[in-house]
Amino acid sequence: MIDAESQASEAHQPTAARLRHLANEHQSLDARLHHLATLLYPSVDETLEEHRLKKRKLALKDEIARLAQPG
């Protein structure tokens, strides 16, 4: 028989794994954005990529905050 603590732990694992995945993606985007910021003369494509990555990074931050809230 599974007790309530085991059930709570199992229910939390997908959220914890999702949070780790989102945090890793956020960190990867941050590294790429840092690289793009060091370019003296970014191309149009690089500028568009930077804009797209910033939006994705903010979306990840919002999702991380939402999942981290209790309840």
PyMOL Python script that loads the backbone (N, CA, C, O; Angstrom):
from pymol import cmd

cmd.read_pdbstr("""\
ATOM      1  N   MET A   1       0.849  -1.185   0.000  1.00  0.00           N
ATOM      2  CA  MET A   1       0.000   0.000   0.000  1.00  0.00           C
ATOM      3  C   MET A   1       0.893   1.246   0.000  1.00  0.00           C
ATOM      4  O   MET A   1       1.908   1.285   0.696  1.00  0.00           O
ATOM      5  N   ILE A   2       0.521   2.243  -0.767  1.00  0.00           N
ATOM      6  CA  ILE A   2       1.286   3.491  -0.863  1.00  0.00           C
ATOM      7  C   ILE A   2       0.729   4.485   0.141  1.00  0.00           C
ATOM      8  O   ILE A   2      -0.476   4.730   0.179  1.00  0.00           O
ATOM      9  N   ASP A   3       1.611   5.056   0.954  1.00  0.00           N
ATOM     10  CA  ASP A   3       1.145   6.033   1.927  1.00  0.00           C
ATOM     11  C   ASP A   3       1.049   7.427   1.303  1.00  0.00           C
ATOM     12  O   ASP A   3       1.503   7.640   0.179  1.00  0.00           O
ATOM     13  N   ALA A   4       0.471   8.354   2.020  1.00  0.00           N
ATOM     14  CA  ALA A   4       0.224   9.707   1.507  1.00  0.00           C
ATOM     15  C   ALA A   4       1.524  10.431   1.187  1.00  0.00           C
ATOM     16  O   ALA A   4       1.577  11.203   0.230  1.00  0.00           O
ATOM     17  N   GLU A   5       2.574  10.195   1.971  1.00  0.00           N
ATOM     18  CA  GLU A   5       3.853  10.866   1.732  1.00  0.00           C
ATOM     19  C   GLU A   5       4.461  10.399   0.406  1.00  0.00           C
ATOM     20  O   GLU A   5       4.993  11.211  -0.351  1.00  0.00           O
ATOM     21  N   SER A   6       4.386   9.122   0.128  1.00  0.00           N
ATOM     22  CA  SER A   6       4.900   8.590  -1.136  1.00  0.00           C
ATOM     23  C   SER A   6       4.122   9.151  -2.310  1.00  0.00           C
ATOM     24  O   SER A   6       4.710   9.506  -3.332  1.00  0.00           O
ATOM     25  N   GLN A   7       2.804   9.237  -2.177  1.00  0.00           N
ATOM     26  CA  GLN A   7       1.975   9.790  -3.245  1.00  0.00           C
ATOM     27  C   GLN A   7       2.320  11.246  -3.504  1.00  0.00           C
ATOM     28  O   GLN A   7       2.403  11.666  -4.658  1.00  0.00           O
ATOM     29  N   ALA A   8       2.522  12.022  -2.447  1.00  0.00           N
ATOM     30  CA  ALA A   8       2.877  13.432  -2.600  1.00  0.00           C
ATOM     31  C   ALA A   8       4.232  13.567  -3.278  1.00  0.00           C
ATOM     32  O   ALA A   8       4.422  14.437  -4.127  1.00  0.00           O
ATOM     33  N   SER A   9       5.175  12.707  -2.905  1.00  0.00           N
ATOM     34  CA  SER A   9       6.496  12.747  -3.506  1.00  0.00           C
ATOM     35  C   SER A   9       6.426  12.408  -4.995  1.00  0.00           C
ATOM     36  O   SER A   9       7.063  13.076  -5.810  1.00  0.00           O
ATOM     37  N   GLU A  10       5.666  11.389  -5.353  1.00  0.00           N
ATOM     38  CA  GLU A  10       5.515  11.004  -6.759  1.00  0.00           C
ATOM     39  C   GLU A  10       4.821  12.088  -7.562  1.00  0.00           C
ATOM     40  O   GLU A  10       5.177  12.328  -8.716  1.00  0.00           O
ATOM     41  N   ALA A  11       3.843  12.741  -6.974  1.00  0.00           N
ATOM     42  CA  ALA A  11       3.127  13.803  -7.669  1.00  0.00           C
ATOM     43  C   ALA A  11       4.035  15.007  -7.895  1.00  0.00           C
ATOM     44  O   ALA A  11       3.843  15.747  -8.860  1.00  0.00           O
ATOM     45  N   HIS A  12       5.020  15.215  -7.025  1.00  0.00           N
ATOM     46  CA  HIS A  12       5.911  16.367  -7.107  1.00  0.00           C
ATOM     47  C   HIS A  12       7.031  16.150  -8.117  1.00  0.00           C
ATOM     48  O   HIS A  12       7.558  17.123  -8.658  1.00  0.00           O
ATOM     49  N   GLN A  13       7.407  14.906  -8.387  1.00  0.00           N
ATOM     50  CA  GLN A  13       8.535  14.618  -9.258  1.00  0.00           C
ATOM     51  C   GLN A  13       8.389  15.200 -10.663  1.00  0.00           C
ATOM     52  O   GLN A  13       9.348  15.791 -11.159  1.00  0.00           O
ATOM     53  N   PRO A  14       7.249  15.066 -11.324  1.00  0.00           N
ATOM     54  CA  PRO A  14       7.153  15.659 -12.667  1.00  0.00           C
ATOM     55  C   PRO A  14       7.358  17.172 -12.641  1.00  0.00           C
ATOM     56  O   PRO A  14       7.970  17.729 -13.552  1.00  0.00           O
ATOM     57  N   THR A  15       6.855  17.835 -11.616  1.00  0.00           N
ATOM     58  CA  THR A  15       7.032  19.273 -11.501  1.00  0.00           C
ATOM     59  C   THR A  15       8.497  19.620 -11.275  1.00  0.00           C
ATOM     60  O   THR A  15       9.015  20.562 -11.874  1.00  0.00           O
ATOM     61  N   ALA A  16       9.159  18.868 -10.418  1.00  0.00           N
ATOM     62  CA  ALA A  16      10.577  19.123 -10.136  1.00  0.00           C
ATOM     63  C   ALA A  16      11.413  18.885 -11.388  1.00  0.00           C
ATOM     64  O   ALA A  16      12.323  19.660 -11.681  1.00  0.00           O
ATOM     65  N   ALA A  17      11.115  17.828 -12.123  1.00  0.00           N
ATOM     66  CA  ALA A  17      11.849  17.549 -13.359  1.00  0.00           C
ATOM     67  C   ALA A  17      11.594  18.650 -14.382  1.00  0.00           C
ATOM     68  O   ALA A  17      12.512  19.075 -15.084  1.00  0.00           O
ATOM     69  N   ARG A  18      10.368  19.105 -14.464  1.00  0.00           N
ATOM     70  CA  ARG A  18      10.024  20.191 -15.399  1.00  0.00           C
ATOM     71  C   ARG A  18      10.761  21.472 -15.009  1.00  0.00           C
ATOM     72  O   ARG A  18      11.268  22.180 -15.878  1.00  0.00           O
ATOM     73  N   LEU A  19      10.825  21.773 -13.720  1.00  0.00           N
ATOM     74  CA  LEU A  19      11.534  22.965 -13.254  1.00  0.00           C
ATOM     75  C   LEU A  19      13.021  22.897 -13.605  1.00  0.00           C
ATOM     76  O   LEU A  19      13.608  23.892 -14.030  1.00  0.00           O
ATOM     77  N   ARG A  20      13.627  21.722 -13.428  1.00  0.00           N
ATOM     78  CA  ARG A  20      15.041  21.560 -13.791  1.00  0.00           C
ATOM     79  C   ARG A  20      15.247  21.767 -15.286  1.00  0.00           C
ATOM     80  O   ARG A  20      16.196  22.426 -15.709  1.00  0.00           O
ATOM     81  N   HIS A  21      14.346  21.195 -16.079  1.00  0.00           N
ATOM     82  CA  HIS A  21      14.447  21.347 -17.531  1.00  0.00           C
ATOM     83  C   HIS A  21      14.327  22.828 -17.930  1.00  0.00           C
ATOM     84  O   HIS A  21      15.108  23.321 -18.744  1.00  0.00           O
ATOM     85  N   LEU A  22      13.361  23.514 -17.359  1.00  0.00           N
ATOM     86  CA  LEU A  22      13.162  24.932 -17.672  1.00  0.00           C
ATOM     87  C   LEU A  22      14.358  25.766 -17.216  1.00  0.00           C
ATOM     88  O   LEU A  22      14.792  26.672 -17.927  1.00  0.00           O
ATOM     89  N   ALA A  23      14.886  25.463 -16.043  1.00  0.00           N
ATOM     90  CA  ALA A  23      16.047  26.203 -15.534  1.00  0.00           C
ATOM     91  C   ALA A  23      17.268  25.976 -16.429  1.00  0.00           C
ATOM     92  O   ALA A  23      18.035  26.905 -16.682  1.00  0.00           O
ATOM     93  N   ASN A  24      17.447  24.738 -16.910  1.00  0.00           N
ATOM     94  CA  ASN A  24      18.565  24.460 -17.816  1.00  0.00           C
ATOM     95  C   ASN A  24      18.409  25.211 -19.133  1.00  0.00           C
ATOM     96  O   ASN A  24      19.372  25.768 -19.660  1.00  0.00           O
ATOM     97  N   GLU A  25      17.196  25.220 -19.654  1.00  0.00           N
ATOM     98  CA  GLU A  25      16.959  25.956 -20.897  1.00  0.00           C
ATOM     99  C   GLU A  25      17.192  27.454 -20.693  1.00  0.00           C
ATOM    100  O   GLU A  25      17.777  28.119 -21.548  1.00  0.00           O
ATOM    101  N   HIS A  26      16.732  27.975 -19.561  1.00  0.00           N
ATOM    102  CA  HIS A  26      16.914  29.386 -19.232  1.00  0.00           C
ATOM    103  C   HIS A  26      18.407  29.726 -19.188  1.00  0.00           C
ATOM    104  O   HIS A  26      18.831  30.765 -19.693  1.00  0.00           O
ATOM    105  N   GLN A  27      19.192  28.841 -18.579  1.00  0.00           N
ATOM    106  CA  GLN A  27      20.638  29.056 -18.475  1.00  0.00           C
ATOM    107  C   GLN A  27      21.297  29.016 -19.856  1.00  0.00           C
ATOM    108  O   GLN A  27      22.195  29.809 -20.138  1.00  0.00           O
ATOM    109  N   SER A  28      20.857  28.107 -20.706  1.00  0.00           N
ATOM    110  CA  SER A  28      21.394  28.018 -22.069  1.00  0.00           C
ATOM    111  C   SER A  28      21.099  29.286 -22.866  1.00  0.00           C
ATOM    112  O   SER A  28      21.958  29.797 -23.585  1.00  0.00           O
ATOM    113  N   LEU A  29      19.879  29.778 -22.727  1.00  0.00           N
ATOM    114  CA  LEU A  29      19.505  31.007 -23.421  1.00  0.00           C
ATOM    115  C   LEU A  29      20.342  32.175 -22.910  1.00  0.00           C
ATOM    116  O   LEU A  29      20.770  33.031 -23.684  1.00  0.00           O
ATOM    117  N   ASP A  30      20.570  32.200 -21.607  1.00  0.00           N
ATOM    118  CA  ASP A  30      21.371  33.264 -21.022  1.00  0.00           C
ATOM    119  C   ASP A  30      22.787  33.254 -21.595  1.00  0.00           C
ATOM    120  O   ASP A  30      23.350  34.307 -21.895  1.00  0.00           O
ATOM    121  N   ALA A  31      23.350  32.068 -21.742  1.00  0.00           N
ATOM    122  CA  ALA A  31      24.701  31.962 -22.310  1.00  0.00           C
ATOM    123  C   ALA A  31      24.726  32.447 -23.756  1.00  0.00           C
ATOM    124  O   ALA A  31      25.639  33.170 -24.152  1.00  0.00           O
ATOM    125  N   ARG A  32      23.739  32.057 -24.538  1.00  0.00           N
ATOM    126  CA  ARG A  32      23.689  32.490 -25.943  1.00  0.00           C
ATOM    127  C   ARG A  32      23.477  34.004 -26.034  1.00  0.00           C
ATOM    128  O   ARG A  32      24.089  34.671 -26.868  1.00  0.00           O
ATOM    129  N   LEU A  33      22.614  34.539 -25.179  1.00  0.00           N
ATOM    130  CA  LEU A  33      22.383  35.986 -25.173  1.00  0.00           C
ATOM    131  C   LEU A  33      23.655  36.734 -24.782  1.00  0.00           C
ATOM    132  O   LEU A  33      23.941  37.802 -25.322  1.00  0.00           O
ATOM    133  N   HIS A  34      24.409  36.178 -23.855  1.00  0.00           N
ATOM    134  CA  HIS A  34      25.675  36.801 -23.467  1.00  0.00           C
ATOM    135  C   HIS A  34      26.613  36.859 -24.671  1.00  0.00           C
ATOM    136  O   HIS A  34      27.260  37.876 -24.921  1.00  0.00           O
ATOM    137  N   HIS A  35      26.677  35.759 -25.408  1.00  0.00           N
ATOM    138  CA  HIS A  35      27.521  35.726 -26.603  1.00  0.00           C
ATOM    139  C   HIS A  35      27.062  36.775 -27.618  1.00  0.00           C
ATOM    140  O   HIS A  35      27.883  37.506 -28.171  1.00  0.00           O
ATOM    141  N   LEU A  36      25.771  36.846 -27.860  1.00  0.00           N
ATOM    142  CA  LEU A  36      25.256  37.813 -28.830  1.00  0.00           C
ATOM    143  C   LEU A  36      25.540  39.249 -28.388  1.00  0.00           C
ATOM    144  O   LEU A  36      25.782  40.122 -29.222  1.00  0.00           O
ATOM    145  N   ALA A  37      25.509  39.488 -27.093  1.00  0.00           N
ATOM    146  CA  ALA A  37      25.752  40.835 -26.571  1.00  0.00           C
ATOM    147  C   ALA A  37      27.203  41.273 -26.767  1.00  0.00           C
ATOM    148  O   ALA A  37      27.497  42.468 -26.752  1.00  0.00           O
ATOM    149  N   THR A  38      28.104  40.317 -26.949  1.00  0.00           N
ATOM    150  CA  THR A  38      29.515  40.665 -27.135  1.00  0.00           C
ATOM    151  C   THR A  38      29.857  41.022 -28.579  1.00  0.00           C
ATOM    152  O   THR A  38      30.956  41.503 -28.856  1.00  0.00           O
ATOM    153  N   LEU A  39      28.931  40.791 -29.489  1.00  0.00           N
ATOM    154  CA  LEU A  39      29.188  41.079 -30.904  1.00  0.00           C
ATOM    155  C   LEU A  39      29.177  42.582 -31.150  1.00  0.00           C
ATOM    156  O   LEU A  39      28.234  43.270 -30.758  1.00  0.00           O
ATOM    157  N   LEU A  40      30.212  43.089 -31.791  1.00  0.00           N
ATOM    158  CA  LEU A  40      30.274  44.524 -32.080  1.00  0.00           C
ATOM    159  C   LEU A  40      29.276  44.935 -33.157  1.00  0.00           C
ATOM    160  O   LEU A  40      28.623  45.973 -33.048  1.00  0.00           O
ATOM    161  N   TYR A  41      29.166  44.123 -34.184  1.00  0.00           N
ATOM    162  CA  TYR A  41      28.266  44.428 -35.303  1.00  0.00           C
ATOM    163  C   TYR A  41      27.414  43.207 -35.612  1.00  0.00           C
ATOM    164  O   TYR A  41      27.687  42.470 -36.559  1.00  0.00           O
ATOM    165  N   PRO A  42      26.374  42.998 -34.801  1.00  0.00           N
ATOM    166  CA  PRO A  42      25.530  41.822 -35.049  1.00  0.00           C
ATOM    167  C   PRO A  42      24.768  41.971 -36.373  1.00  0.00           C
ATOM    168  O   PRO A  42      24.374  43.068 -36.770  1.00  0.00           O
ATOM    169  N   SER A  43      24.581  40.851 -37.023  1.00  0.00           N
ATOM    170  CA  SER A  43      23.811  40.849 -38.267  1.00  0.00           C
ATOM    171  C   SER A  43      22.327  41.023 -37.935  1.00  0.00           C
ATOM    172  O   SER A  43      21.929  40.973 -36.771  1.00  0.00           O
ATOM    173  N   VAL A  44      21.538  41.222 -38.950  1.00  0.00           N
ATOM    174  CA  VAL A  44      20.086  41.337 -38.760  1.00  0.00           C
ATOM    175  C   VAL A  44      19.562  40.047 -38.146  1.00  0.00           C
ATOM    176  O   VAL A  44      18.739  40.081 -37.232  1.00  0.00           O
ATOM    177  N   ASP A  45      20.038  38.909 -38.647  1.00  0.00           N
ATOM    178  CA  ASP A  45      19.602  37.621 -38.106  1.00  0.00           C
ATOM    179  C   ASP A  45      19.977  37.472 -36.631  1.00  0.00           C
ATOM    180  O   ASP A  45      19.188  36.960 -35.838  1.00  0.00           O
ATOM    181  N   GLU A  46      21.160  37.910 -36.271  1.00  0.00           N
ATOM    182  CA  GLU A  46      21.589  37.825 -34.877  1.00  0.00           C
ATOM    183  C   GLU A  46      20.763  38.752 -33.986  1.00  0.00           C
ATOM    184  O   GLU A  46      20.442  38.405 -32.849  1.00  0.00           O
ATOM    185  N   THR A  47      20.427  39.913 -34.499  1.00  0.00           N
ATOM    186  CA  THR A  47      19.583  40.845 -33.743  1.00  0.00           C
ATOM    187  C   THR A  47      18.190  40.261 -33.538  1.00  0.00           C
ATOM    188  O   THR A  47      17.621  40.367 -32.451  1.00  0.00           O
ATOM    189  N   LEU A  48      17.644  39.645 -34.582  1.00  0.00           N
ATOM    190  CA  LEU A  48      16.329  39.006 -34.461  1.00  0.00           C
ATOM    191  C   LEU A  48      16.390  37.819 -33.504  1.00  0.00           C
ATOM    192  O   LEU A  48      15.468  37.602 -32.717  1.00  0.00           O
ATOM    193  N   GLU A  49      17.472  37.056 -33.573  1.00  0.00           N
ATOM    194  CA  GLU A  49      17.641  35.930 -32.667  1.00  0.00           C
ATOM    195  C   GLU A  49      17.695  36.417 -31.218  1.00  0.00           C
ATOM    196  O   GLU A  49      17.077  35.826 -30.333  1.00  0.00           O
ATOM    197  N   GLU A  50      18.429  37.487 -30.990  1.00  0.00           N
ATOM    198  CA  GLU A  50      18.525  38.044 -29.643  1.00  0.00           C
ATOM    199  C   GLU A  50      17.146  38.439 -29.114  1.00  0.00           C
ATOM    200  O   GLU A  50      16.814  38.159 -27.962  1.00  0.00           O
ATOM    201  N   HIS A  51      16.364  39.076 -29.941  1.00  0.00           N
ATOM    202  CA  HIS A  51      15.014  39.497 -29.541  1.00  0.00           C
ATOM    203  C   HIS A  51      14.144  38.272 -29.223  1.00  0.00           C
ATOM    204  O   HIS A  51      13.429  38.251 -28.222  1.00  0.00           O
ATOM    205  N   ARG A  52      14.219  37.253 -30.093  1.00  0.00           N
ATOM    206  CA  ARG A  52      13.428  36.042 -29.893  1.00  0.00           C
ATOM    207  C   ARG A  52      13.859  35.312 -28.617  1.00  0.00           C
ATOM    208  O   ARG A  52      13.016  34.827 -27.862  1.00  0.00           O
ATOM    209  N   LEU A  53      15.163  35.238 -28.381  1.00  0.00           N
ATOM    210  CA  LEU A  53      15.660  34.558 -27.193  1.00  0.00           C
ATOM    211  C   LEU A  53      15.279  35.290 -25.909  1.00  0.00           C
ATOM    212  O   LEU A  53      14.977  34.656 -24.898  1.00  0.00           O
ATOM    213  N   LYS A  54      15.293  36.608 -25.946  1.00  0.00           N
ATOM    214  CA  LYS A  54      14.881  37.382 -24.765  1.00  0.00           C
ATOM    215  C   LYS A  54      13.418  37.112 -24.429  1.00  0.00           C
ATOM    216  O   LYS A  54      13.064  36.964 -23.259  1.00  0.00           O
ATOM    217  N   LYS A  55      12.573  37.048 -25.450  1.00  0.00           N
ATOM    218  CA  LYS A  55      11.151  36.761 -25.210  1.00  0.00           C
ATOM    219  C   LYS A  55      10.977  35.359 -24.641  1.00  0.00           C
ATOM    220  O   LYS A  55      10.186  35.157 -23.719  1.00  0.00           O
ATOM    221  N   ARG A  56      11.707  34.396 -25.180  1.00  0.00           N
ATOM    222  CA  ARG A  56      11.613  33.016 -24.692  1.00  0.00           C
ATOM    223  C   ARG A  56      12.119  32.920 -23.256  1.00  0.00           C
ATOM    224  O   ARG A  56      11.542  32.209 -22.433  1.00  0.00           O
ATOM    225  N   LYS A  57      13.196  33.637 -22.964  1.00  0.00           N
ATOM    226  CA  LYS A  57      13.759  33.616 -21.619  1.00  0.00           C
ATOM    227  C   LYS A  57      12.758  34.183 -20.604  1.00  0.00           C
ATOM    228  O   LYS A  57      12.613  33.646 -19.506  1.00  0.00           O
ATOM    229  N   LEU A  58      12.081  35.251 -20.971  1.00  0.00           N
ATOM    230  CA  LEU A  58      11.060  35.816 -20.080  1.00  0.00           C
ATOM    231  C   LEU A  58       9.897  34.855 -19.888  1.00  0.00           C
ATOM    232  O   LEU A  58       9.375  34.725 -18.781  1.00  0.00           O
ATOM    233  N   ALA A  59       9.491  34.184 -20.952  1.00  0.00           N
ATOM    234  CA  ALA A  59       8.406  33.209 -20.853  1.00  0.00           C
ATOM    235  C   ALA A  59       8.812  32.057 -19.926  1.00  0.00           C
ATOM    236  O   ALA A  59       8.006  31.582 -19.125  1.00  0.00           O
ATOM    237  N   LEU A  60      10.065  31.615 -20.044  1.00  0.00           N
ATOM    238  CA  LEU A  60      10.558  30.561 -19.160  1.00  0.00           C
ATOM    239  C   LEU A  60      10.561  31.023 -17.708  1.00  0.00           C
ATOM    240  O   LEU A  60      10.176  30.273 -16.810  1.00  0.00           O
ATOM    241  N   LYS A  61      10.990  32.244 -17.484  1.00  0.00           N
ATOM    242  CA  LYS A  61      11.020  32.792 -16.118  1.00  0.00           C
ATOM    243  C   LYS A  61       9.610  32.799 -15.526  1.00  0.00           C
ATOM    244  O   LYS A  61       9.421  32.432 -14.366  1.00  0.00           O
ATOM    245  N   ASP A  62       8.629  33.213 -16.315  1.00  0.00           N
ATOM    246  CA  ASP A  62       7.241  33.223 -15.851  1.00  0.00           C
ATOM    247  C   ASP A  62       6.749  31.814 -15.535  1.00  0.00           C
ATOM    248  O   ASP A  62       6.087  31.600 -14.519  1.00  0.00           O
ATOM    249  N   GLU A  63       7.072  30.846 -16.407  1.00  0.00           N
ATOM    250  CA  GLU A  63       6.632  29.476 -16.176  1.00  0.00           C
ATOM    251  C   GLU A  63       7.319  28.879 -14.949  1.00  0.00           C
ATOM    252  O   GLU A  63       6.690  28.159 -14.174  1.00  0.00           O
ATOM    253  N   ILE A  64       8.588  29.170 -14.773  1.00  0.00           N
ATOM    254  CA  ILE A  64       9.307  28.692 -13.588  1.00  0.00           C
ATOM    255  C   ILE A  64       8.656  29.249 -12.322  1.00  0.00           C
ATOM    256  O   ILE A  64       8.443  28.517 -11.356  1.00  0.00           O
ATOM    257  N   ALA A  65       8.344  30.532 -12.331  1.00  0.00           N
ATOM    258  CA  ALA A  65       7.713  31.157 -11.175  1.00  0.00           C
ATOM    259  C   ALA A  65       6.332  30.530 -10.905  1.00  0.00           C
ATOM    260  O   ALA A  65       5.961  30.308  -9.752  1.00  0.00           O
ATOM    261  N   ARG A  66       5.598  30.256 -11.953  1.00  0.00           N
ATOM    262  CA  ARG A  66       4.256  29.668 -11.799  1.00  0.00           C
ATOM    263  C   ARG A  66       4.358  28.264 -11.202  1.00  0.00           C
ATOM    264  O   ARG A  66       3.605  27.921 -10.290  1.00  0.00           O
ATOM    265  N   LEU A  67       5.285  27.456 -11.713  1.00  0.00           N
ATOM    266  CA  LEU A  67       5.432  26.089 -11.210  1.00  0.00           C
ATOM    267  C   LEU A  67       6.019  26.041  -9.806  1.00  0.00           C
ATOM    268  O   LEU A  67       5.738  25.109  -9.053  1.00  0.00           O
ATOM    269  N   ALA A  68       6.817  27.019  -9.450  1.00  0.00           N
ATOM    270  CA  ALA A  68       7.456  27.044  -8.139  1.00  0.00           C
ATOM    271  C   ALA A  68       6.486  27.441  -7.023  1.00  0.00           C
ATOM    272  O   ALA A  68       6.761  27.208  -5.846  1.00  0.00           O
ATOM    273  N   GLN A  69       5.358  28.038  -7.395  1.00  0.00           N
ATOM    274  CA  GLN A  69       4.379  28.442  -6.371  1.00  0.00           C
ATOM    275  C   GLN A  69       3.743  27.204  -5.762  1.00  0.00           C
ATOM    276  O   GLN A  69       3.397  26.265  -6.478  1.00  0.00           O
ATOM    277  N   PRO A  70       3.590  27.199  -4.462  1.00  0.00           N
ATOM    278  CA  PRO A  70       2.939  26.046  -3.814  1.00  0.00           C
ATOM    279  C   PRO A  70       1.462  25.979  -4.195  1.00  0.00           C
ATOM    280  O   PRO A  70       0.800  26.996  -4.401  1.00  0.00           O
ATOM    281  N   GLY A  71       0.986  24.773  -4.276  1.00  0.00           N
ATOM    282  CA  GLY A  71      -0.441  24.587  -4.524  1.00  0.00           C
ATOM    283  C   GLY A  71      -0.783  24.274  -5.871  1.00  0.00           C
ATOM    284  O   GLY A  71      -1.960  24.098  -6.184  1.00  0.00           O
TER     285      GLY A  71
END
""", "prot")
cmd.dss("prot")
cmd.show_as("cartoon", "prot")
cmd.util.cbc("prot")
cmd.orient("prot")
